[in-house]
Every structure is written in C-alpha cells, then in structure tokens.
Amino acid sequence: AAIAGLFISNLDSVGKLVRPEGLRWSLILFTGSLVVGAFSKQIGMAIVKGLAMVKKVEGMLSTEQGQALMSQMSTPLPQLMEEIAHPFYWPLSAMMRRSGKEGLKDDLPADKRFIRLFCAQLIFLYLHGLCAAAGFIVIACSIIM
C-alpha cells in the first residue's frame, strides 16, 4: 500500500524513470495485491470470530443447564432447523437449512467449514504475495536505462 501510494504521489518523477506501461501494470498488480490481502484478512477474522462462537456455544451446552435444556427439547431436530432458517432471507435461509442438515448427519460440520475457510485464506495470502512480487518485478523490468 505504501509503495503504491508513493508511486501515485510522485507520479511525475517516477514517470521519468519507468515506462508508462510498466508503471500502469505495477500499480494494477499492487492494487490487486491489496484487494486480495483484504479478502484474506476478512476470512481470517471470520475464522477467529466463528471459532470463538463455537467454543462459547459448546461451553454453554456442556453445562448442566445446557444438558437439561437439550433433554427437555420436544421439537424434532429437522423441524427445529427449518424453524431457525425460516426468518432469514434467501440465500441465508438456504445456507442455514443446508448447514442444519449437515449438522444432523455429521458432528463436525463447523470444524470442516473453518478448515475450508483457512485453506481459502492461505490461497488468498499466497495470491497477495504473488501479486505484490509481480508488481515489483514489473516495475524493476520497466526501468528506463
């Protein structure tokens, strides 16, 4: 971000040293790096907050009160999942239903989702570095001798 800002603020003096096409493509790559890095950061925050919520819910359900609440529940689980998803608008309602159905079949759907999110975060992190490195290479190769 600092390099892109430096190039933009000193565009006249940088334009004398670097070909315009190289400057253009390096700024595009640096901007792409920033956008991909922002996605990576957002995914990381979603993982941290999601894991904290899962830990909190599991902690509440593992208490005596939570166990008593679960044993007194008379609504069948598929109906409960449908009722929980009902107030949400589409596509969130469809995601809630699908997540509930997965939770009925498997005990670890949230953990698996966080692993998939972590893999996506790693991909975005690598793309972030790749775009930044490509921007440096382009700017270095376009220096006018």
TORKOL-138356 format. One line per 8 residues: number of its first residue (from 1); for each residue x, y, z of N, C-alpha, C. Coordinates in pm, 1 decimal, padded with zeros to 6 digits. Atoms other than C-alpha are relative to their C-alpha. Example, Ala and Ser with C-alpha at 12.3 -4.5 7.8 and 13.67 -1.06 7.14 Angstrom:
1	00089.0/-00119.0/00000.0/01230.0/-00450.0/00780.0/00090.0/00120.0/00000.0  -00082.0/-00119.0/-00006.0/01367.0/-00106.0/00714.0/-00077.0/00109.0/00073.0
***
This chain:
1	00083.5/-00118.0/00000.0/00000.0/00000.0/00000.0/00088.3/00124.7/00000.0  -00088.9/-00115.5/-00008.5/00282.1/00235.3/00087.4/00071.6/00022.8/-00132.4  -00071.3/-00013.7/00127.6/00463.8/00164.5/-00239.0/-00092.9/00055.8/-00106.3  00096.2/-00051.7/00097.4/00150.7/00221.1/-00447.4/-00027.9/00147.7/00027.5  00021.1/-00139.8/-00035.5/00087.0/00544.1/-00256.8/00118.8/00087.0/-00037.6  -00121.4/-00073.4/00035.7/00447.5/00653.0/-00309.6/00006.8/00023.1/-00150.1  -00001.3/-00015.2/00145.5/00424.3/00586.3/-00683.8/-00103.6/00102.0/-00045.4  00106.3/-00090.7/00042.6/00096.0/00772.5/-00714.8/00031.2/00143.8/00040.0
9	-00029.2/-00136.9/-00044.1/00209.2/01073.0/-00510.4/00118.2/00061.5/-00075.2  -00116.8/-00049.0/00075.2/00534.2/01101.0/-00710.2/-00004.6/-00048.1/-00144.5  00019.4/00055.1/00133.6/00393.2/01002.4/-01047.8/00085.5/00069.9/-00105.3  -00079.5/-00074.0/00099.3/00576.3/01277.1/-01240.5/00146.5/-00044.0/00002.2  -00141.9/00037.3/-00007.2/00922.3/01187.1/-01112.0/00019.5/-00148.7/-00029.0  -00011.9/00143.5/00029.1/00859.7/00811.0/-01130.5/-00020.5/-00024.4/-00148.9  00026.9/00015.1/00142.9/00724.4/00851.2/-01485.6/00121.4/00025.1/-00086.8  -00122.2/-00025.4/00075.8/01064.4/00979.0/-01597.1/00094.5/-00119.3/00003.6
17	-00090.6/00114.3/-00016.9/01239.6/00663.5/-01472.5/-00057.6/-00131.8/-00050.1  00066.9/00126.7/00029.9/00982.9/00396.4/-01559.3/-00090.5/00018.8/-00121.1  00090.3/-00004.2/00115.2/00797.6/00316.6/-01880.3/-00145.0/00007.4/00048.3  00140.0/-00014.8/-00042.8/00427.0/00410.1/-01861.1/-00074.7/-00133.4/00012.3  00068.5/00129.6/-00007.0/00311.3/00053.3/-01934.9/00040.4/-00077.1/00126.0  -00049.1/00068.3/-00119.2/00528.2/-00085.9/-01657.4/-00057.5/00059.7/00126.7  00058.9/-00068.6/-00115.7/00404.6/00175.4/-01412.1/-00147.1/-00036.8/00014.0  00142.7/00034.6/-00001.6/00045.0/00102.7/-01508.8/-00021.7/-00140.6/00052.4
25	00018.7/00139.6/-00041.9/00077.8/-00273.9/-01468.8/00045.9/-00024.2/00143.1  -00042.1/00017.8/-00139.4/00270.4/-00247.0/-01144.6/-00104.0/00056.1/00096.7  00105.6/-00054.7/-00085.7/00001.0/-00022.7/-00996.6/-00123.0/-00091.0/00001.3  00111.3/00095.3/00005.6/-00265.4/-00267.8/-01115.2/00030.3/-00120.6/00087.9  -00037.4/00116.8/-00081.4/-00076.2/-00556.7/-00953.0/00004.7/00034.2/00148.8  -00002.1/-00040.3/-00141.4/-00019.4/-00363.3/-00629.7/-00142.5/00017.0/00053.8  00139.6/-00014.5/-00041.3/-00390.0/-00274.9/-00615.3/-00065.9/-00136.5/00015.0  00052.3/00136.7/-00012.0/-00481.0/-00637.8/-00682.0/00051.9/-00068.3/00125.1
33	-00058.0/00056.1/-00122.2/-00245.8/-00738.0/-00402.6/-00072.4/00051.2/00123.5  00073.0/-00057.2/-00113.3/-00423.7/-00500.0/-00164.4/-00139.5/-00059.9/00013.7  00136.1/00055.7/-00004.3/-00768.1/-00631.3/-00258.8/00002.3/-00144.4/00048.0  -00010.2/00139.5/-00040.5/-00664.8/-00995.3/-00223.9/00042.4/-00009.9/00146.4  -00039.9/-00002.5/-00140.6/-00493.4/-00914.1/00107.0/-00116.0/00036.1/00091.7  00118.1/-00035.5/-00080.1/-00814.9/-00752.9/00232.6/-00094.1/-00118.6/00012.4  00082.2/00121.8/-00007.9/-01009.4/-01069.7/00143.8/00059.3/-00099.1/00099.5  -00067.0/00091.4/-00092.5/-00752.5/-01276.7/00330.5/-00021.6/00042.6/00144.3
41	00021.0/-00052.6/-00135.2/-00786.2/-01052.4/00635.0/-00143.5/-00023.7/00046.9  00140.5/00021.1/-00035.4/-01167.1/-01075.0/00628.8/-00028.2/-00146.9/00029.6  00018.9/00142.9/-00025.1/-01157.7/-01453.9/00605.5/00062.2/-00038.1/00133.2  -00064.6/00028.1/-00127.9/-00913.5/-01465.6/00896.0/-00083.4/00047.2/00117.8  00085.9/-00049.0/-00107.9/-01143.5/-01250.9/01108.2/-00124.7/-00086.8/00014.7  00116.9/00088.6/-00006.3/-01439.6/-01474.6/01018.1/00035.1/-00130.4/00071.3  -00043.1/00123.3/-00065.7/-01243.6/-01779.8/01129.5/00013.5/00021.5/00150.0  -00022.2/-00026.8/-00142.7/-01141.6/-01624.2/01461.7/-00133.4/00018.5/00073.3
49	00129.3/-00025.1/-00064.5/-01491.9/-01498.6/01543.1/-00087.1/-00125.8/-00000.4  00078.8/00122.7/00007.1/-01654.9/-01823.2/01427.8/00045.7/-00104.1/00100.7  -00051.8/00095.6/-00098.0/-01426.6/-02038.5/01639.1/-00033.6/00042.3/00142.8  00036.9/-00049.2/-00133.2/-01492.8/-01816.8/01941.0/-00147.4/-00028.3/00028.6  00142.3/00026.6/-00018.3/-01868.4/-01854.9/01886.5/-00026.1/-00148.7/00021.6  00017.2/00144.9/-00017.8/-01845.6/-02233.2/01851.1/00044.5/-00041.0/00139.8  -00049.3/00032.3/-00134.1/-01639.9/-02253.2/02169.3/-00099.3/00045.9/00106.8  00095.8/-00052.8/-00096.9/-01892.0/-02036.7/02354.5/-00127.3/-00084.9/00003.1
57	00122.4/00081.5/00005.5/-02193.7/-02238.5/02235.4/00024.6/-00138.7/00058.4  -00031.6/00132.2/-00055.5/-02024.9/-02570.2/02313.1/00018.0/00007.2/00151.0  -00015.5/-00017.4/-00143.8/-01933.7/-02436.6/02656.5/-00134.0/00012.3/00070.1  00132.7/-00014.7/-00059.8/-02292.8/-02335.3/02724.4/-00077.1/-00131.8/-00001.3  00074.0/00126.3/00009.3/-02432.0/-02668.7/02605.8/00060.8/-00110.3/00085.8  -00062.3/00104.2/-00081.2/-02184.6/-02870.0/02812.4/-00027.2/00018.7/00149.6  00035.3/-00019.1/-00140.7/-02310.1/-02720.4/03139.8/-00122.4/-00084.2/00034.3  00118.0/00075.8/-00043.7/-02580.1/-02889.3/03345.3/-00127.9/00061.9/-00054.3
65	00118.3/-00067.0/00052.7/-02833.4/-02628.7/03238.1/-00017.1/-00026.2/-00148.7  00005.1/00028.8/00143.6/-02745.9/-02681.0/02873.4/-00043.9/-00142.2/-00027.5  00039.4/00139.9/00016.6/-02779.1/-03057.6/02905.6/-00147.6/-00018.3/00033.5  00142.0/00008.8/-00036.9/-03114.3/-03015.9/03081.2/-00087.6/00059.2/-00109.6  00074.6/-00061.9/00109.2/-03234.2/-02784.3/02804.8/-00008.1/-00093.5/-00120.0  -00001.0/00092.0/00114.2/-03130.3/-03031.5/02536.0/-00088.6/-00121.9/00024.7  00082.1/00117.9/-00028.7/-03302.8/-03322.3/02712.9/-00149.1/00033.7/00004.1  00140.3/-00041.3/-00005.3/-03628.0/-03122.8/02751.2/-00054.2/00043.4/-00135.9
73	00043.0/-00047.0/00131.3/-03639.6/-03024.0/02385.0/-00092.5/-00103.4/-00063.7  00098.4/00092.9/00055.7/-03950.7/-03176.0/02228.2/-00014.3/00012.9/-00151.3  00008.9/-00019.8/00144.0/-03922.1/-03035.6/01874.8/00101.5/-00089.8/-00070.2  -00097.3/00080.9/00074.7/-03767.0/-03281.6/01627.1/00105.2/00089.6/-00065.4  -00110.6/-00081.8/00050.9/-03427.8/-03159.5/01503.0/-00022.0/00050.2/-00142.9  00022.0/-00056.2/00134.6/-03521.6/-03134.7/01131.0/-00099.6/00116.7/00000.4  00097.6/-00108.5/-00009.8/-03823.5/-02919.8/01221.8/00063.9/00123.0/00066.4  -00068.3/-00110.5/-00066.9/-03608.9/-02708.5/01455.2/00090.4/00074.5/-00097.0
81	-00088.1/-00062.8/00098.5/-03356.1/-02644.6/01177.3/-00081.3/00082.7/-00099.6  00086.4/-00073.3/00092.6/-03639.6/-02540.4/00945.1/-00052.2/00128.0/00064.3  00051.5/-00117.7/-00070.2/-03782.6/-02302.2/01205.9/00109.7/00104.1/00023.7  -00111.2/-00093.7/-00018.6/-03440.5/-02149.3/01273.1/00031.4/00072.3/-00130.9  -00033.9/-00059.3/00130.1/-03381.5/-02088.3/00900.0/-00113.0/00086.8/-00055.2  00116.2/-00068.7/00057.4/-03733.0/-01950.9/00836.0/00010.8/00152.7/-00001.4  -00001.0/-00147.2/00004.7/-03678.8/-01582.8/00936.2/00104.9/00060.8/-00092.6  -00105.8/-00053.8/00084.8/-03371.0/-01545.8/00713.8/-00047.3/00009.0/-00144.1
89	00026.9/-00012.7/00142.7/-03399.1/-01420.7/00356.3/00092.3/-00092.5/-00077.8  -00085.5/00077.1/00087.4/-03262.9/-01620.7/00067.5/00121.6/00084.9/-00032.9  -00056.6/00133.9/-00001.3/-02967.1/-01713.9/00025.7/00037.0/-00048.7/00140.7  -00037.3/00041.5/-00136.0/-02905.6/-01715.3/00401.7/-00088.5/-00112.8/00050.9  00088.9/00107.1/-00047.0/-03211.6/-01932.5/00464.2/00042.4/-00134.3/-00058.1  -00046.0/00124.5/00062.3/-03086.8/-02192.2/00215.8/00130.2/-00048.3/00063.6  -00126.1/00037.9/-00065.4/-02741.9/-02183.5/00376.4/-00025.7/-00055.7/00139.5  00033.2/00048.3/-00134.8/-02895.7/-02227.9/00723.0/-00059.3/-00140.5/-00005.7
97	00060.0/00133.6/00014.3/-03106.0/-02524.4/00606.6/00107.0/-00104.3/-00032.5  -00104.9/00094.2/00039.8/-02809.4/-02689.8/00437.8/00094.6/-00026.6/00116.9  -00089.1/00015.8/-00114.6/-02590.3/-02628.6/00741.7/-00065.8/-00085.8/00107.6  00071.6/00081.6/-00097.9/-02857.8/-02775.9/00969.4/-00006.2/-00146.0/-00040.5  00004.2/00139.4/00047.9/-02891.3/-03086.3/00752.1/00137.1/-00065.9/00012.7  -00135.2/00054.7/-00017.3/-02514.7/-03130.9/00754.3/00027.1/-00029.9/00146.5  -00020.3/00018.9/-00143.0/-02515.2/-03093.0/01133.0/-00072.5/-00121.9/00054.0  00072.2/00119.7/-00043.0/-02771.2/-03370.9/01165.9/00072.3/-00127.7/-00040.5
105	-00071.5/00118.2/00048.8/-02554.8/-03611.5/00964.5/00140.3/-00013.5/00057.8  -00140.8/-00001.6/-00038.4/-02212.2/-03509.2/01092.4/00016.1/00087.3/00124.2  -00022.8/-00077.8/-00122.0/-02086.8/-03384.8/01428.8/00099.3/00114.1/-00018.1  -00107.0/-00098.8/00016.8/-01810.4/-03168.9/01282.9/-00016.2/00091.6/-00121.2  00008.5/-00083.3/00120.8/-01955.9/-02954.6/01000.8/00060.9/00138.9/00018.9  -00058.6/-00133.0/-00023.3/-01849.4/-02626.2/01162.9/00152.0/-00006.3/-00006.7  -00146.1/00014.5/00003.8/-01494.1/-02750.3/01211.3/00048.8/-00016.8/-00143.8  -00038.7/00020.2/00140.1/-01479.2/-02865.9/00849.4/-00013.0/00129.7/-00079.5
113	00017.5/-00128.1/00067.9/-01612.5/-02528.4/00731.9/00115.8/00094.0/00032.5  -00111.0/-00086.9/-00037.5/-01342.1/-02347.0/00927.7/00130.5/-00045.8/-00065.2  -00119.2/00049.6/00069.8/-01077.3/-02571.4/00773.4/-00003.0/00044.5/-00146.0  00010.8/-00047.5/00138.4/-01209.2/-02486.6/00425.1/00027.2/00149.9/-00008.1  -00027.4/-00143.5/-00002.0/-01206.0/-02117.1/00516.0/00148.4/00028.7/00019.7  -00143.3/-00018.3/-00021.8/-00849.6/-02148.8/00642.2/00077.9/-00028.3/-00128.6  -00065.7/00029.0/00127.5/-00747.0/-02309.5/00312.3/-00020.7/00114.5/-00098.8  00025.6/-00115.0/00087.8/-00914.6/-02023.8/00122.8/00084.6/00119.2/00042.1
121	-00083.2/-00110.8/-00048.0/-00732.3/-01775.0/00344.1/00144.8/-00018.3/-00044.2  -00137.2/00024.7/00045.6/-00399.9/-01940.3/00260.8/00015.3/00028.8/-00148.9  -00005.5/-00027.5/00143.7/-00478.4/-01922.0/-00111.0/00003.5/00150.2/-00024.2  00000.3/-00145.5/00016.0/-00562.6/-01551.1/-00082.8/00130.8/00061.2/00048.7  -00127.5/-00050.3/-00050.8/-00248.1/-01494.7/00122.4/00111.7/-00020.7/-00102.2  -00101.1/00025.7/00102.7/-00031.9/-01658.3/-00144.8/-00021.5/00090.1/-00122.0  00028.1/-00090.1/00112.3/-00207.9/-01457.3/-00418.4/00040.8/00143.2/00032.9  -00040.7/-00133.0/-00045.3/-00145.7/-01141.2/-00215.7/00150.4/00018.9/-00019.8
129	-00145.4/-00006.8/00016.4/00228.0/-01209.9/-00205.7/00042.9/-00009.0/-00144.5  -00033.7/00016.8/00141.2/00236.3/-01319.9/-00567.9/-00026.1/00128.8/-00078.5  00030.8/-00126.4/00069.4/00066.3/-01000.8/-00690.4/00100.3/00109.2/00037.2  -00097.4/-00100.8/-00043.0/00299.6/-00783.4/-00482.9/00135.9/-00026.3/-00063.7  -00129.1/00033.5/00061.6/00608.5/-00969.0/-00609.1/-00001.7/00027.8/-00149.5  00010.8/-00027.1/00143.9/00485.7/-00946.8/-00968.1/00003.5/00150.2/-00025.5  -00005.9/-00145.7/00014.9/00433.4/-00572.0/-00921.9/00141.8/00052.7/00010.8  -00140.4/-00040.9/-00013.2/00792.9/-00533.4/-00802.5/00081.4/-00041.2/-00122.8
137	-00074.0/00047.9/00117.8/00923.4/-00741.5/-01092.3/-00031.8/00086.4/-00121.2  00039.3/-00082.9/00114.6/00723.5/-00540.2/-01346.6/00062.4/00138.1/00009.7  -00057.4/-00134.8/-00014.2/00841.2/-00207.1/-01205.7/00151.8/-00004.5/-00019.6  -00144.9/00011.0/00016.6/01201.0/-00330.6/-01194.9/00038.0/-00022.2/-00146.2  -00030.5/00027.1/00139.7/01190.7/-00460.0/-01552.9/-00032.6/00116.4/-00092.3  00039.0/-00111.7/00086.5/01038.1/-00138.8/-01686.4/00078.3/00128.1/00027.8  -00083.7/-00117.1/-00023.1/01306.0/00096.7/-01558.1/00073.9/00034.7/-00128.2  -00063.6/-00047.7/00123.8/01439.5/00306.0/-01846.0/00148.4/00018.4/00029.0
145	-00145.7/-00011.6/-00016.1/01814.0/00274.5/-01882.9/00052.9/00116.6/-00078.5
***
